Structure formats: structure tokens, C-alpha cells
Amino acid sequence: MGKNVLLIEDEPHIAEAIRYVLTRDGWQVASHAYGGDAIEVIRRSPPDVLVLDVMLPGRSGHEILADLRRDPAFSDLPVLVLSARGLQHMPEGATRVMAKPFANAEMVSAVRAIADARGARK
């Protein structure tokens, strides 16, 4: 398995920061900013890890995650859910949740950890 991350985040500054720190750690990072067609983007080019914002235009991260978990092809995809509002509990189907703002090292560590849990890193 490779080191491909798909980042679905609509805030350009946050997306760029995540892309920067993960690329420096050796990940290939593709990004997308619209929730409405996120499932199609994921299906077109399945990532090894998905970083998914909760609040997106078109469709929420919760809805996207629920659809992924119903699809056998993506039922075990590692998903790091990002939330600016903080979550009282982990959304069903999330591998891990991280509140915004976050430290760069925390992002790298979280992506590595959920990838390792699935065996995505070699």
C-alpha cells in the first residue's frame, strides 16, 4: 500500500497547511474542497488515508463518512475527521477525530497512526 492522502477541506489556508506538512513527511496529497461530489472523487482515486472536514459545502463530512462505511470497498478506509467546533463524541465510522486548530506534528502523527493501523505504511 502506498502513502496517498485525500484531503477534503474547504478552507484554503488549512488545506495548504495540511498538504505542506504531510508532503514533507513523504505523503502524496490530493485535495478537494466540495462535499457534494466527494464520494465520486474518492471512488475515482481511492486514497490510503482520508482526511475529512466535518463542515463542507454541498454535503457534510458526517454524510460522506456514512456513505463510505456502507460501501464494502471503503468500509476499512482510515478516516481522520477534522472539526472546528469540537465533537462531544467520535462520529460513527471515524478512525480518529482531531479538533482545529491543530499542531503540525499532531497532524503528521495522526495520519501515520491511522495508516499504520491499517498497514498502509511500508
C-alpha positions in Angstrom: 0.0 0.0 0.0 1.2 3.5 -0.8 1.2 6.8 1.0 -1.6 8.6 -0.7 -3.8 11.0 1.3 -7.0 12.6 0.0 -7.8 15.8 1.9 -11.4 17.1 1.7 -11.2 20.5 3.3 -12.9 23.7 2.0 -10.7 26.3 3.9 -7.8 27.0 1.6 -5.3 28.0 4.3 -6.0 24.9 6.3 -5.8 22.7 3.2 -2.4 24.2 2.2 -1.0 23.8 5.7 -2.0 20.1 5.9 -0.7 19.5 2.3 2.6 21.1 3.3 3.2 19.1 6.5 2.1 15.8 5.0 4.1 16.3 1.8 7.2 17.0 3.9 6.6 13.7 5.6 6.6 11.8 2.3 2.9 11.6 1.6 1.3 12.3 -1.8 -1.6 14.7 -1.0 -4.6 15.4 -3.3 -7.2 17.8 -2.1 -10.8 18.6 -2.8 -12.9 21.4 -1.4 -16.5 20.4 -2.1 -18.6 17.8 -0.2 -21.3 17.4 -2.8 -19.1 15.2 -5.1 -16.6 13.9 -2.6 -17.7 10.3 -2.9 -17.1 10.3 -6.7 -13.6 11.8 -6.1 -12.8 9.1 -3.5 -14.1 6.4 -5.9 -12.2 7.7 -8.8 -8.8 7.7 -7.0 -9.1 5.7 -3.7 -6.6 7.1 -1.1 -4.7 5.2 1.6 -5.9 7.7 4.1 -8.8 10.2 4.0 -8.6 13.5 6.0 -12.2 14.8 6.1 -13.6 18.1 7.4 -17.0 17.9 9.1 -18.3 21.2 7.7 -18.2 21.3 3.9 -20.2 22.9 1.2 -22.7 20.7 -0.6 -22.5 17.8 1.8 -21.3 17.3 5.4 -18.3 15.1 6.4 -20.7 13.1 8.5 -22.8 12.2 5.4 -19.8 11.4 3.4 -18.4 9.2 6.1 -21.7 7.3 6.5 -21.8 6.6 2.7 -18.2 5.4 2.8 -18.8 3.0 5.6 -21.9 1.5 3.8 -19.7 0.7 0.8 -17.7 -2.5 1.2 -14.8 -1.1 -0.9 -14.3 1.7 1.7 -15.5 0.1 4.9 -12.0 0.0 6.4 -10.5 3.2 4.8 -8.7 5.1 7.6 -10.5 8.4 8.0 -9.3 11.3 10.1 -12.2 13.7 10.8 -11.4 17.4 11.4 -13.8 19.6 13.3 -13.5 23.3 14.1 -16.4 23.1 16.6 -15.0 20.2 18.6 -17.0 17.0 18.9 -18.5 15.6 22.0 -18.0 12.0 20.6 -16.3 10.4 17.7 -18.5 10.3 14.7 -19.6 6.7 13.8 -17.2 5.3 11.3 -14.3 7.7 12.0 -10.9 6.2 12.7 -9.8 9.3 14.6 -11.0 12.8 15.3 -8.9 16.0 15.5 -10.0 19.4 16.6 -9.0 22.5 14.7 -6.7 24.3 15.2 -4.1 21.5 15.5 -0.3 21.4 15.7 1.5 20.3 12.5 3.2 17.4 14.4 -0.2 16.3 15.6 -1.5 16.1 12.1 1.5 14.0 10.9 1.3 11.8 13.9 -2.4 11.2 13.4 -2.1 10.3 9.7 0.8 8.0 10.4 -1.0 6.3 13.2 -4.2 5.5 11.3 -2.3 4.4 8.3 -0.1 2.1 10.4 -3.3 0.7 12.0 -4.4 -0.5 8.5 -0.9 -1.4 7.3 -0.8 1.5 4.8 2.8 2.4 5.5 5.7 0.2 4.5 
